[in-house]
Amino acid sequence: MHKHKKLTSLVLSLVIVALTAAYSFAASAQQSPSANVTLALTPETIEIGAGPATLKITGAVGPILRQTGGNVGVNIQKTDDASFTLIATKVGSATFSVFDQYNNNLGSKTLTIKLPNVTLALTPETIELGAGPATLKITGLAGPILRQTGGNEVNIQKTDAASFNLIATKVGSATFSVFDQFGNNLGSKTLTIKLPNVTLALTPETTELVQGQAATLKITGAVGPISLKQTGGNGGINILKTTPESFKLRATLVGRATFSVFDQFNNNLGSKTLTITKQ
């Protein structure tokens, strides 16, 4: 009888051990990651603004996608039960991991995000005031945004989807930068603005006039409308414009008189000084 009880106890112990092992195995099998899961990321490198990447998962039921690394945040949009669209707005990289319903990591992929290959063509890179605008043409980017980021203020006029006219009114330089829709700087160009090469010629060629005498001042090299103003001295000069490029100067008051030529933007293009003597 005693032996029979011991045998029964041993059998019960073996049954319990077997059931425990079976339960543990079943639980382990239930929670283990799927053995045949594949992740396809297309493409693995994208340019900002050129469209999203797609991550397709096969071999997993109800996969859950999370971003688990990288230096930029990426927008994840589920397109169907096993596919996700990845939309990036900043340059860098982002790692994504796929999980099952038990939070097992089934695999990872890393997306690289770079700026598009954009070219900026500035023609010409140096302009003379009044000689017409410079043109900045951008290729390689849809919907470029142009902003002035340095230098003297210049008027920006958009001429088509990828071209801009730059109209300057002051001598100096101006820097322009191109941005995409997400605010990324894709490149810059600097425009140099200079005065035209203007000459002032008096006929007769003299530095002195007697009261009542007249001389003709001819300006060459100026672009656009010009004006002539007395800008200094204690002498007096009467100024009369005779052609778009010529002025008659008549001496009226004894002393020295300085007169200057200005363009349409009020830039001083050059000066002459005459001494006026008594008759």
C-alpha positions as CSV (number, residue, x, y, z in Angstrom):
1,M,0.0,0.0,0.0
2,H,2.8,2.4,0.8
3,K,4.6,1.5,-2.4
4,H,1.4,2.2,-4.3
5,K,1.0,5.7,-2.8
6,K,4.6,6.5,-3.7
7,L,4.1,5.4,-7.3
8,T,0.9,7.4,-7.6
9,S,2.7,10.5,-6.2
10,L,5.6,10.0,-8.7
11,V,3.2,9.7,-11.6
12,L,1.3,12.9,-10.6
13,S,4.6,14.7,-10.3
14,L,5.6,13.7,-13.8
15,V,2.3,14.7,-15.2
16,I,2.6,18.2,-13.5
17,V,6.1,18.6,-14.9
18,A,5.0,17.6,-18.4
19,L,2.0,20.0,-18.3
20,T,4.1,22.8,-17.0
21,A,6.7,22.2,-19.8
22,A,3.9,22.0,-22.4
23,Y,2.4,25.3,-21.2
24,S,5.7,27.1,-21.2
25,F,6.5,25.8,-24.7
26,A,3.1,27.0,-25.9
27,A,3.4,30.4,-24.3
28,S,6.9,30.7,-25.7
29,A,5.8,29.7,-29.2
30,Q,2.9,32.1,-29.0
31,Q,5.1,35.1,-28.1
32,S,8.1,34.4,-30.3
33,P,8.6,36.7,-33.3
34,S,7.6,35.5,-36.7
35,A,10.4,33.5,-38.3
36,N,9.9,34.7,-41.9
37,V,9.3,38.4,-41.7
38,T,10.7,40.6,-44.5
39,L,10.9,44.4,-44.6
40,A,11.2,46.2,-48.0
41,L,12.0,49.9,-47.9
42,T,11.6,51.7,-51.3
43,P,13.7,53.8,-51.8
44,E,16.2,53.6,-48.9
45,T,17.4,57.2,-49.8
46,I,15.0,60.0,-50.6
47,E,15.3,63.7,-51.6
48,I,13.1,66.1,-49.7
49,G,10.1,67.1,-51.7
50,A,10.5,64.3,-54.3
51,G,7.9,62.1,-52.7
52,P,7.7,59.6,-49.8
53,A,9.3,56.3,-49.2
54,T,7.3,53.1,-48.7
55,L,7.9,50.3,-46.2
56,K,6.2,47.0,-47.0
57,I,6.1,44.1,-44.5
58,T,5.5,40.5,-45.4
59,G,5.2,37.5,-43.1
60,A,3.7,39.4,-40.1
61,V,0.0,39.7,-39.1
62,G,-1.0,43.2,-38.0
63,P,2.5,44.7,-37.9
64,I,3.0,47.8,-35.9
65,L,5.6,50.3,-37.2
66,R,7.4,52.8,-34.9
67,Q,10.3,55.2,-35.4
68,T,13.1,54.0,-33.0
69,G,16.1,56.1,-34.0
70,G,17.6,58.7,-36.2
71,N,18.2,62.5,-35.9
72,V,15.0,63.7,-37.7
73,G,11.4,62.9,-37.1
74,V,9.4,61.4,-40.0
75,N,5.7,61.2,-40.5
76,I,4.4,57.6,-40.7
77,Q,1.1,57.0,-42.6
78,K,-0.4,53.5,-42.8
79,T,-1.6,52.8,-46.3
80,D,-2.8,49.2,-45.8
81,D,-2.4,46.3,-43.4
82,A,1.2,45.7,-44.3
83,S,2.4,49.0,-45.9
84,F,3.4,52.4,-44.5
85,T,4.3,55.7,-46.2
86,L,7.2,57.7,-44.7
87,I,7.2,61.4,-45.3
88,A,10.3,63.4,-44.4
89,T,10.8,67.2,-44.1
90,K,14.3,67.5,-42.7
91,V,17.7,66.2,-43.8
92,G,19.2,63.3,-41.8
93,S,18.3,59.7,-41.1
94,A,15.5,57.8,-39.4
95,T,15.3,54.1,-38.2
96,F,12.0,52.3,-38.1
97,S,11.2,49.0,-36.3
98,V,8.3,46.6,-36.9
99,F,6.6,45.0,-33.9
100,D,4.0,42.3,-33.5
101,Q,1.1,42.4,-31.1
102,Y,3.3,41.0,-28.3
103,N,5.8,43.9,-28.8
104,N,8.4,41.6,-30.3
105,N,10.8,43.4,-32.6
106,L,10.5,41.8,-36.1
107,G,13.2,43.9,-37.8
108,S,14.3,47.4,-38.7
109,K,15.1,49.6,-41.6
110,T,16.9,53.0,-41.9
111,L,15.8,55.8,-44.2
112,T,18.3,58.4,-45.4
113,I,17.0,61.8,-46.3
114,K,19.0,64.3,-48.3
115,L,18.5,67.6,-50.1
116,P,17.8,67.6,-53.8
117,N,20.5,68.4,-56.3
118,V,19.6,72.1,-56.9
119,T,21.5,74.4,-59.2
120,L,21.3,78.2,-59.2
121,A,22.3,80.2,-62.3
122,L,22.7,84.0,-61.8
123,T,23.0,86.0,-65.1
124,P,24.9,88.3,-64.9
125,E,26.5,88.1,-61.5
126,T,27.5,91.8,-61.8
127,I,25.2,94.4,-63.1
128,E,25.3,98.2,-63.7
129,L,22.5,100.3,-62.2
130,G,19.8,101.0,-64.7
131,A,21.1,98.5,-67.2
132,G,18.3,96.0,-66.6
133,P,17.8,93.2,-64.0
134,A,19.8,90.1,-63.3
135,T,18.0,86.8,-63.6
136,L,18.2,83.9,-61.2
137,K,17.1,80.5,-62.6
138,I,16.7,77.5,-60.3
139,T,16.7,73.9,-61.5
140,G,16.1,70.6,-59.6
141,L,13.4,71.9,-57.3
142,A,9.7,72.2,-57.5
143,G,8.2,75.4,-56.2
144,P,11.4,77.2,-55.1
145,I,11.1,80.1,-52.6
146,L,13.6,82.9,-53.0
147,R,14.5,85.3,-50.2
148,Q,17.2,88.0,-49.8
149,T,19.4,87.0,-46.9
150,G,22.0,89.7,-47.0
151,G,23.3,93.0,-48.5
152,N,21.6,96.0,-50.0
153,E,17.9,95.6,-50.6
154,V,17.0,94.4,-54.1
155,N,13.5,94.1,-55.6
156,I,12.7,90.4,-56.4
157,Q,10.1,89.7,-59.1
158,K,9.0,86.1,-59.9
159,T,8.9,85.6,-63.7
160,D,7.9,81.9,-63.8
161,A,7.8,78.8,-61.6
162,A,11.6,78.7,-61.3
163,S,13.0,82.1,-62.4
164,F,13.3,85.5,-60.7
165,N,14.3,89.0,-61.8
166,L,16.5,91.0,-59.4
167,I,16.2,94.7,-59.7
168,A,18.8,96.8,-57.9
169,T,18.6,100.5,-57.0
170,K,21.8,100.9,-55.0
171,V,25.5,100.2,-55.4
172,G,26.8,97.2,-53.3
173,S,26.0,93.6,-53.1
174,A,23.0,91.4,-52.3
175,T,22.8,87.7,-51.3
176,F,19.8,85.5,-52.2
177,S,19.0,82.1,-50.8
178,V,16.6,79.4,-52.2
179,F,14.4,77.5,-49.8
180,D,12.1,74.5,-50.3
181,Q,8.6,74.3,-48.9
182,F,9.9,72.9,-45.6
183,G,12.3,75.9,-45.0
184,N,15.5,74.0,-46.0
185,N,18.2,76.3,-47.5
186,L,19.2,74.8,-50.9
187,G,21.8,77.3,-52.0
188,S,22.8,80.9,-52.3
189,K,24.1,83.4,-54.8
190,T,25.5,86.9,-54.5
191,L,24.8,89.8,-56.9
192,T,27.3,92.6,-57.3
193,I,25.8,96.0,-58.2
194,K,28.1,98.8,-59.5
195,L,27.7,102.2,-61.1
196,P,28.1,102.5,-64.9
197,N,31.3,103.9,-66.3
198,V,30.2,107.5,-66.9
199,T,32.3,110.3,-68.4
200,L,31.6,114.1,-68.2
201,A,32.9,116.2,-71.0
202,L,32.8,120.1,-71.1
203,T,32.8,122.0,-74.4
204,P,34.8,124.1,-74.5
205,E,37.1,122.1,-72.4
206,T,37.7,124.5,-69.5
207,T,37.7,124.9,-65.8
208,E,36.8,128.6,-65.9
209,L,33.9,130.6,-67.2
210,V,33.4,134.4,-67.3
211,Q,30.0,135.7,-66.1
212,G,27.5,135.3,-68.9
213,Q,29.5,132.7,-70.8
214,A,28.1,129.2,-71.4
215,A,29.5,125.7,-71.8
216,T,28.0,122.4,-72.8
217,L,28.3,119.3,-70.6
218,K,27.8,116.0,-72.3
219,I,27.4,112.7,-70.3
220,T,28.2,109.4,-71.8
221,G,27.9,105.9,-70.4
222,A,24.9,106.6,-68.1
223,V,21.9,104.2,-68.3
224,G,18.4,105.6,-68.1
225,P,17.3,109.1,-67.2
226,I,19.9,111.4,-65.7
227,S,19.8,114.8,-64.0
228,L,22.3,117.5,-63.2
229,K,22.4,119.5,-60.0
230,Q,24.7,122.1,-58.5
231,T,26.0,120.4,-55.3
232,G,28.6,122.9,-54.0
233,G,30.4,126.1,-54.2
234,N,29.6,129.8,-53.8
235,G,29.4,130.6,-57.5
236,G,26.2,130.3,-59.5
237,I,25.5,128.2,-62.6
238,N,22.2,128.2,-64.6
239,I,21.5,124.6,-65.8
240,L,19.4,123.8,-68.9
241,K,18.9,120.3,-70.2
242,T,19.2,120.3,-74.0
243,T,19.2,116.6,-74.8
244,P,18.8,113.4,-72.7
245,E,22.6,113.4,-72.3
246,S,23.5,117.1,-72.6
247,F,23.2,120.3,-70.5
248,K,24.0,123.9,-71.1
249,L,25.7,125.6,-68.2
250,R,25.6,129.5,-68.0
251,A,27.8,131.2,-65.4
252,T,25.8,133.7,-63.3
253,L,27.6,134.3,-60.0
254,V,31.3,134.8,-59.4
255,G,32.9,132.0,-57.4
256,R,33.3,128.3,-57.6
257,A,30.5,126.0,-58.6
258,T,30.4,122.2,-58.4
259,F,27.7,120.2,-60.3
260,S,27.0,116.5,-60.2
261,V,25.2,114.0,-62.4
262,F,22.6,111.7,-60.9
263,D,20.9,108.6,-62.2
264,Q,17.2,107.8,-61.8
265,F,18.0,106.2,-58.4
266,N,19.7,109.4,-57.2
267,N,23.2,107.8,-57.3
268,N,26.0,110.4,-58.0
269,L,27.7,109.4,-61.2
270,G,30.3,112.1,-61.3
271,S,31.1,115.8,-60.8
272,K,32.8,118.8,-62.3
273,T,33.8,122.1,-60.8
274,L,34.0,125.5,-62.6
275,T,35.4,128.8,-61.5
276,I,33.3,131.8,-62.5
277,T,35.1,135.1,-62.9
278,K,33.9,138.7,-63.5
279,Q,33.4,140.0,-67.0
